[in-house]
Amino acid sequence: MIRRSVFIAVAMASAAVAQQKSAAATSKPVAKSPAPQIYELAVSDPAFKDRLVRGFYQGTPKWLWTRPRFAVLLDIPPPRRAATTLTLDFTVPDELMQTVPDVTITARVNGISAGSKKFTKPGRDYSDFQVPPAALKKSPALVEFEMDRTAKEPESGHEIGVIVVNILFSHPDATVLERRAATQLARNGYLQMLRERQSKLPIEKQNELMKLFHEIPVWSHMWFENVPIEKNPLDLWMMQQIIYETRPDFIVETGTFRGGSALYWAYTLNGMGLANSRVITIDIQDLTANAASSPLWKKYVTFYKGSSTAPDIVAEIAKKTKGHSVLVTLDSDHRAEHVLNELHAYSPMVTPGSYLIVEDTHMDGVPTDPSFGPGPMNATLRFLKEDAGKDFEQDLSREAFIMTFNPGGWLKRK
């Protein structure tokens, strides 16, 4: 009886092993990565709901109102030589300034003060707080903000605070310019680029066209195989031309959103007969369920959930693409520091003759969003002046349609 039980157990184990080997041989490998590290938080994004500790309430898809005291959880970024900075991207509302003459906001990280800032007028602001090393010993860190003055909401009587867009940790470069100067640098760079285009269309008309085209807005009504794709259709056309010319083994995309563009890249590869080429796309949230049901997605696309600058994800993609021809397009967080970090992370993967495309440089270049900046244009100009960018040049021939969302962002590796 015992021997038979042992025999049955061994047989069942052997069958299980055989079944596992068979499944491994027939199933497509799925990219695995650890839970994403959240160093930056778009507070209105539902993906980060669990990171909002207290003090947030109604808003829009881009921002949330706060109480006088609000807090979030952020992971501590890997240490670097530069000090860690806590940035609050927010607006001091008119409703508050009409009630109080000034307001001071104090930041704390894990209970340790990171400094205070005083505000005397309403408007958008990007406030940086220097985080003491002692506050960085526990991750995720409890990041708290407190205001010394408040106002009452007329209808409900609730205390109101400020309007918050983003909260993030970063390691700013010591050479980072003051925000307004950095944004102006981007806009000056854009105008210089218009002169270098040597278009028959006057610079003023080019600038006007760019702004008008952005305001239509065509891209908010674009779908590919019933999946939203927030791209300029003229840029999509130029991208398929680049893919045809360079015939990449890998297209690496940061910023997946619903997956429409990754699906479009897959469609383009398939149409060109590049059956062995693949698309790698990264995003901090997974909204790709609809796109992932497409046979093209299943064949061509690998999705990574996490930050595009997370060291483990960057290392894994670098290993996977090593020795292959690579095209990279950057379309995730558009703040200058994040874009510059992406440029440093992904530029070494781009092969000679291929492209590193910085998307949405029109935001702080044209500018189509006057309240935003510095952004992708600023990051691109800084990158090209660094040693890391010496192997790249702006290919203005890719701006033949004038109305591109990526002016100055079509970077070709020499």
Summary of the structure (lengths in Angstrom):
residues: 414
radius of gyration: 24.3
end to end distance: 74.3
largest distance: 93.4
contacts: 1321
relative contact order: 0.11
helix: 38%
strand: 26%
